[in-house]
Amino acid sequence: MFKQYIGWKFTLVAVAVVIIVATIWFVNNLSEKIQHEETKNVATWVEANREVLQASPDANINLASVIVTTNTTIPLILTNDHGNILDTRNMDSVKLANDTAYFSRQLAAFKKQHPPFIMAIDAKTNYYIYYGDSLILKQVRYYPYIQLMVVALFIGIVLFALSSTNRATQNLVWVGMAKETAHQLGTPLSSMEAWLEILKDKEESVAIATELGKDVDRLKLISERFSKIGSVPVLEEHNVVEQVANMVAYIRKRAPQKVRFTLQTAEQEVTAMISPALFDWVVENLLKNALDAMEGKGDITVVIENHSTYITIDVTDTGKGIPKSLQDKVFNPGFSTKKRGWGLGLSLAKRIIQDYHKGRLTVKWSEMNKGTTFRILLRK
């Protein structure tokens, strides 16, 4: 499902890029054609004005007059040799009424946009016609940017929908697997507890029953953890230092002798609202992940720091490290650098901290052949 989501994301982005590039190319060509036509129209308007101004009293200037009056879209400014504004066409009368410097600014803008047409009235008099882009041409030029925003909004909505669907599907899978696992463990656990009671009645089997009882309790804890997935856990105030210390002691007994464990904390009691069974599961996953990274020897250091509004728990190993290209993927379901395993431990741990405890689980630091630090951040 995750790979399909990534595929859809790149497909949508590729389609969007093609649409935008094609639109920009088409609009640029179209705007150049419109601009060329507008320049021709201005030239025709200039010639018509010249004809009207230079016509004799009995000349027929009907066509020239029509041409002069039909330009209602292209803004024009007429100046003399000294740059004084003599006349304007198709300018914003509202802005003119509220801004006396409006024409001066527009004239400066027109000079930058297009070279002027020179209209010679006689041997000593020249008029200069400056013109700007029509509203239609401006709209055409702005269209790609508007379309870009629309396409970006559309892609954002689609990606959000895909992400939500993907997350909902993953949640259903997680919950279904967890509930089914808890259910399947329930029956053999009940039978094992019954057999333990029988063994305890026999004096020669008390020692065996005691050890088996520890494993049964462990299986019951695992079953409890799975049963809590998908349900809103009840958070209670607990001493985080004690919880972490218990998990470190548990993993230390099952780790190779060449692995050294260190727990550092300035305070022996640091409380936070947690679900003990689920929180222990997260710490256990991080410690086991650290063991796997070190391949039988090295140091695992757990540092707990108490801040004013939050608590941090850093689990650092001296293992092989995580490449930078993979650090963003280690929490993805199914991702694993090990030959064996489902790649669900870190993903599940992140979900427990983020969704149930409203905290964060991140890769704080990692360097190849030096080690990795995972950080748990819990809000107080």
C-alpha positions in Angstrom: 0.0 0.0 0.0 2.8 2.4 0.8 4.6 1.7 -2.5 1.3 2.3 -4.3 0.9 5.6 -2.5 4.4 6.7 -3.5 3.6 5.6 -7.1 0.4 7.7 -7.2 2.2 10.7 -5.7 4.9 10.7 -8.4 2.3 10.1 -11.1 0.3 13.1 -10.0 3.3 15.3 -9.8 4.5 14.2 -13.2 1.0 14.9 -14.7 0.9 18.3 -13.0 4.3 19.2 -14.4 3.3 18.2 -17.9 0.0 20.2 -17.7 1.8 23.3 -16.4 4.6 23.1 -18.9 2.2 22.6 -21.8 0.0 25.5 -20.5 2.8 27.9 -20.1 4.1 27.1 -23.6 0.6 27.5 -25.1 -0.1 30.7 -23.2 3.2 32.3 -24.0 2.6 31.7 -27.7 -1.0 33.0 -27.4 0.1 36.1 -25.5 2.8 36.9 -28.1 0.2 36.7 -30.9 -2.2 38.9 -28.9 0.6 41.4 -28.2 1.5 41.4 -31.9 -2.1 42.1 -32.9 -2.4 44.9 -30.3 0.8 46.5 -31.6 -0.7 46.4 -35.1 -4.0 47.9 -33.8 -2.1 50.7 -32.1 -0.2 51.4 -35.3 -3.5 51.6 -37.2 -5.0 53.9 -34.6 -2.0 56.2 -34.9 -2.3 56.4 -38.7 -6.1 57.0 -38.3 -5.4 59.9 -35.9 -2.8 61.4 -38.2 -5.3 61.2 -41.1 -8.0 62.9 -39.0 -5.7 65.7 -37.8 -4.2 66.4 -41.2 -7.4 66.0 -43.3 -8.7 68.9 -45.3 -12.2 70.3 -44.5 -13.8 68.4 -47.4 -12.0 65.1 -47.0 -13.9 61.9 -46.1 -12.6 60.8 -42.7 -15.4 58.4 -41.8 -13.2 55.3 -41.8 -10.4 57.0 -39.8 -12.9 58.2 -37.3 -14.4 54.7 -36.8 -10.9 53.3 -36.3 -10.1 56.0 -33.7 -13.2 55.4 -31.7 -13.2 51.6 -31.8 -10.2 51.1 -29.6 -11.7 50.5 -26.2 -9.3 48.0 -24.7 -5.7 49.1 -25.3 -4.6 51.9 -22.8 -2.9 54.8 -24.6 -1.2 58.0 -23.5 -0.4 60.9 -26.0 2.5 63.2 -25.2 4.2 66.1 -27.0 8.0 66.6 -27.6 8.4 67.8 -24.0 6.8 64.7 -22.5 3.7 66.5 -21.4 0.5 64.3 -21.4 -2.0 65.7 -23.9 -4.6 62.9 -24.0 -5.3 59.4 -22.7 -7.5 56.5 -23.8 -8.9 53.5 -21.8 -7.4 54.5 -18.5 -8.8 53.9 -15.0 -11.0 56.9 -14.3 -11.6 55.8 -10.7 -7.8 55.7 -9.9 -7.4 59.0 -11.7 -10.0 60.7 -9.4 -8.2 59.4 -6.3 -4.6 59.6 -7.4 -3.2 62.7 -9.2 0.1 60.9 -10.0 -1.7 58.0 -11.7 -1.0 59.1 -15.3 2.7 59.8 -14.5 3.2 56.3 -13.1 1.3 54.7 -16.0 3.4 56.6 -18.6 6.6 55.4 -16.9 5.3 51.8 -17.0 4.3 52.1 -20.7 7.7 53.4 -21.6 9.2 50.2 -20.2 6.7 47.9 -21.9 6.8 49.2 -25.5 8.6 51.7 -27.7 6.3 54.7 -28.6 4.8 55.4 -32.0 5.7 58.8 -33.3 3.0 60.7 -35.1 4.3 63.7 -37.1 1.7 66.4 -37.4 3.8 68.8 -39.3 7.5 69.6 -39.9 7.9 71.0 -36.4 5.4 69.0 -34.3 5.6 65.3 -33.2 3.3 63.5 -30.9 4.3 60.3 -29.0 1.8 57.5 -28.4 2.7 55.2 -25.5 0.6 52.1 -24.9 0.3 49.3 -22.4 -1.1 45.8 -22.3 -4.8 45.4 -22.5 -6.8 43.7 -19.7 -7.3 40.6 -21.9 -3.5 40.2 -22.5 -2.8 40.6 -18.7 -5.4 37.9 -17.9 -3.9 35.6 -20.4 -0.4 36.1 -19.0 -1.6 35.5 -15.4 -3.6 32.4 -16.4 -0.7 29.9 -16.0 -0.1 31.1 -12.4 -3.7 30.8 -11.5 -3.8 27.3 -13.1 -0.6 26.4 -11.2 -2.4 27.3 -7.9 -5.5 25.3 -8.9 -3.4 22.3 -9.9 -1.3 22.5 -6.7 -4.5 22.7 -4.7 -6.0 19.7 -6.5 -2.9 17.6 -6.1 -2.8 18.6 -2.4 -6.4 17.5 -1.9 -5.8 14.2 -3.8 -2.6 13.4 -1.9 -4.3 14.2 1.4 -7.2 11.9 0.4 -4.7 9.1 -0.6 -2.7 9.6 2.6 -5.9 9.5 4.7 -7.1 6.4 2.9 -3.6 4.8 3.2 -3.4 5.6 6.9 -7.0 4.3 7.5 -6.2 1.1 5.7 -3.0 0.7 7.7 -4.8 1.3 10.9 -7.4 -1.3 10.1 -4.6 -3.8 9.3 -2.8 -3.0 12.5 -5.9 -3.2 14.6 -7.1 -6.4 12.9 -3.7 -8.2 13.3 -3.3 -7.0 16.9 -6.8 -8.1 18.0 -6.5 -11.4 16.2 -3.0 -12.0 17.8 -4.4 -11.3 21.3 -7.4 -13.6 20.7 -5.1 -16.4 19.4 -2.9 -16.1 22.5 -5.8 -16.2 24.9 -6.7 -19.9 24.5 -3.2 -21.4 24.9 -2.5 -19.1 27.8 -5.5 -20.3 29.7 -4.4 -23.9 29.1 -0.9 -23.1 30.2 -2.1 -21.5 33.4 -4.1 -24.6 34.2 -1.1 -26.9 33.6 1.0 -24.6 35.9 -1.5 -25.1 38.7 -1.1 -28.9 38.3 2.7 -28.6 38.3 2.7 -26.5 41.4 0.9 -29.2 43.3 3.8 -31.5 42.8 6.8 -30.7 45.0 9.4 -31.9 42.4 7.9 -29.5 39.8 7.7 -26.3 41.8 10.9 -24.9 40.4 9.9 -25.7 36.8 6.5 -24.2 37.4 8.0 -21.0 38.8 10.1 -20.5 35.6 7.3 -21.4 33.3 5.1 -18.9 35.3 7.5 -16.1 34.3 7.2 -17.0 30.6 3.4 -17.2 31.0 3.3 -13.8 32.6 5.4 -12.5 29.7 3.0 -13.9 27.2 0.1 -12.4 29.1 1.8 -9.0 28.9 2.3 -9.4 25.2 -1.3 -10.4 24.8 -2.3 -7.3 26.8 -0.2 -5.1 24.6 -1.8 -6.4 21.4 -5.3 -6.1 22.9 -4.7 -2.4 23.6 -3.9 -1.6 19.9 -6.9 0.1 18.3 -8.4 1.0 21.6 -8.0 4.3 23.4 -5.6 3.5 26.2 -6.0 4.8 29.7 -3.0 7.0 30.5 -1.9 7.0 34.1 0.8 8.9 35.9 3.9 6.7 36.3 7.6 7.0 37.1 9.2 6.9 33.7 12.6 6.3 35.2 11.3 3.1 36.9 9.6 1.9 33.7 12.7 2.4 31.6 15.0 0.8 34.3 12.8 -2.3 34.4 13.0 -2.7 30.6 16.7 -2.2 30.6 17.1 -4.8 33.3 14.9 -7.2 31.4 16.8 -6.8 28.1 20.2 -6.9 29.9 19.5 -10.4 31.1 18.8 -11.6 27.6 21.7 -9.7 25.9 25.2 -11.0 25.1 27.7 -10.4 27.8 29.8 -8.1 25.6 27.0 -5.6 25.5 27.1 -3.0 28.2 24.0 -1.1 29.3 24.1 2.3 31.0 21.1 4.3 32.3 21.7 8.0 33.0 19.3 10.2 34.8 19.6 13.2 37.1 16.4 12.4 38.9 15.1 9.0 40.2 11.5 10.0 39.8 10.3 11.6 36.5 6.6 11.2 36.1 4.5 11.4 32.9 1.1 10.2 31.7 1.6 6.9 30.0 0.1 3.5 29.3 2.7 1.2 31.0 2.2 -1.8 28.9 2.4 0.1 25.6 5.2 2.4 26.8 7.3 -0.6 27.9 6.7 -2.1 24.4 8.3 1.0 22.8 11.3 0.9 25.0 11.7 -2.8 24.5 11.6 -2.4 20.7 14.2 0.4 20.8 16.5 -1.7 23.0 16.1 -4.8 20.8 16.7 -2.6 17.7 20.0 -1.4 19.3 21.1 -4.9 20.1 20.5 -6.0 16.5 22.5 -3.1 15.2 25.6 -4.0 17.3 25.8 -7.6 16.4 26.8 -8.9 19.9 29.1 -6.3 21.4 29.1 -2.6 22.1 27.4 0.0 24.4 23.7 0.9 24.8 23.2 4.1 26.7 19.8 5.4 27.8 19.6 9.0 28.9 16.4 10.5 30.6 16.1 14.2 30.9 13.4 16.1 32.7 12.4 19.5 31.1 9.8 22.0 32.2 7.1 20.8 29.7 8.4 17.6 28.3 10.6 14.5 29.0 13.2 13.1 26.6 14.5 9.5 26.5 17.5 8.9 24.3 18.5 5.4 23.4 22.0 5.3 21.9 23.9 2.4 20.5 27.4 2.0 19.1 26.2 -0.1 16.2 26.5 0.1 12.4 24.3 3.3 12.1 21.6 4.2 9.6 22.5 5.8 6.2 21.0 9.3 5.8 19.0 8.1 2.8 17.2 5.6 5.0 16.6 7.6 8.1 13.3 8.9 6.9 12.1 5.4 6.1 12.9 3.5 9.2 9.4 4.1 10.6 7.6 3.0 7.5 5.7 -0.3 7.9 7.6 -3.2 6.3 10.9 -1.4 6.1 13.8 -3.4 7.6 17.5 -3.7 7.0 17.6 -7.2 8.6 17.2 -10.4 6.6 14.7 -11.6 9.2 11.8 -9.7 10.6 8.7 -8.0 9.5 9.9 -4.4 9.8 7.0 -3.5 12.1 8.8 -2.8 15.4 9.8 0.9 14.9 6.6 1.6 13.0 4.5 0.3 15.8 6.6 2.1 18.4 6.1 5.4 16.6 2.4 4.9 16.4 2.2 4.2 20.2 4.2 7.3 21.1 2.6 9.6 18.5 -1.1 8.4 18.4 -1.6 7.2 22.0 0.8 9.4 24.0 0.8 12.5 21.8 4.6 12.5 21.8 7.3 12.0 19.2 9.7 9.3 18.3 12.5 10.4 16.0 16.0 9.5 14.8 18.0 12.1 16.7 21.4 11.2 15.4 23.0 8.4 13.3 26.4 8.0 11.7 27.7 5.0 9.8 29.8 2.6 11.8 29.4 4.8 14.9 25.9 4.4 16.1 22.4 5.7 16.3 20.3 7.6 18.8 16.5 7.3 18.9 14.6 9.9 20.9 11.3 9.6 22.7 9.7 12.9 23.6 6.8 12.8 26.0 4.6 15.8 26.9 3.9 16.4 30.5 
